[in-house]
Amino acid sequence: MESNSKFCTQCGKAVSTEAQYCSECGTPIAGSRAEAERKQALKDYEDMMSENRRMWVMFLMIIYAIPAIIVGVYFVVNAAQFTDILFQNSDFIAWALTYDVTPAMTESMFNYLGYLLIASGACVAIATLCVFKRRYWLVAVVLTLIGSLLFCGSIFGVLIGLMVTWMIYSMRDSFIDGSIQE
């Protein structure tokens, strides 16, 4: 065997020291410029995919957080009006009398729902800032999880929230600190 040859790491065929690719299988030769270019292209692709994923996560978080806060404030501000509307309906009044539901209890429930939505939206909004800045990975994960669980009005909403939480959890490497420490 010549001393001016290397071996392909994929198929084991002897290749010259100047070769960039194996003539047998096409694999870039270890230590060659072609291998370095391939590794750089792969890293660039992974970085682009990571950034795209981060943008999608932030988009999902924003389209949840803003409406949740707005609807929550709307419920809190208009709880008395919603209660009055419900208690004008004879079917609702019959149901309320059956279960001893008072107007004050109904108004409290609208307030409670509104505050839950505001808290859920605020948690997700703060987590969105963490994702945007790529800081405080653990804070982003925990706040998104809390925001998901506070939105208990819809199983679909909770499932989407848990999916987004998992996506942030799996993005740890794209955060600058990867933890709650700077």
Residue, then its C-alpha position, 0 to 999 in steps of 0.5 A: m500500500e502506498s504511503n500517500s493514501k488514506f482510507c474512506t471512513q464509509c467503505g474502507k477503500a484506499v483514496s489518495t491524500e489529495a482526494q476530497y471524496c471517495s471515488e467508490c461511495g462519494t463520502p467526503i474524506a475525513g480531514s478534507r476541505a469537502e468534509a469541512e464544507r459539508k459539516q459547515a453546511l449541516k451546521d448552517y441548516e440546523d441553525m436555520m431550522s432552529e431559528n425557524r422553530r423558535m419563530w413558530v413557537m413565538f408566533l403560537m405564543i403571541i397569537y394565544a397571549i394577546p387574545a387571552i389577555i384581551v378576552g380576560v379583561y373583557f370578562v372582568v370588566n363586563a361580568a355584571q352585564f353578562t350576569d344580567i343577560l343570563f338572568q334575563n333568560s327564563d331557562f337559565i333562571a330555572w337552572a340557577l334556582t335548581y342549583d342555588v346559583t345566585p347572580a353574585m356567584t355567576e358574576s364571580m365566575f365570570n370574574y374568575l374566568g377573566y382573571l384566569l385568562i389574564a394570568s394565563g396570557a401574562c405567563v405566556a407573554i413573559a415566556t415569549l419574551c424569554v424565547f425572543k431574548r433566548r434567555y431564562w430557558l427554565v423560566a420560559v418552560v415553567l411559565t408556558l406550562i403554567g399558562s397552559l394549565l391555567f387555560c382549562g376552558s378547552i382541552f384543545g387549548v391545554l394540548i396546544g399549550l403543552m405542545v408549545t411547552w415541549m417545543i420550548y423544553s427541547m430548544r434548550d440549546s438555542f438559549i444563551d444560558g439554557s437555565i435561569q442563571e445569566 
